[in-house]
């Protein structure tokens, strides 16, 4: 794992909320807003952006925890910018603080944890090797 980032560094991406991001279960649309499970996916992606540059060829990142707190809804077709900021890097563990914003509103905040492991170790953990 390349140690090329430090606490305070950040990555971000912007996405438009689509109907696929809305809260729905078993084919039933519950709320036409950015759902918790879509936020979870995008929070993890925002912190993974660091690992894409940090990992060696024989390594892969794996999530260890995820926290999300909603503050305001984001509607379908609204643009949301998700920013991951490194809180700490300890050994092979990356902890990021995440903020999702739309215009001047905070949509959600949270935190992610990921560890960098050798692909071979992951295969054994997941029963693939």
Order of alpha helices (4+ residues) and beta strands (2+ residues): beta-beta-beta-alpha-beta-beta-beta-beta-alpha
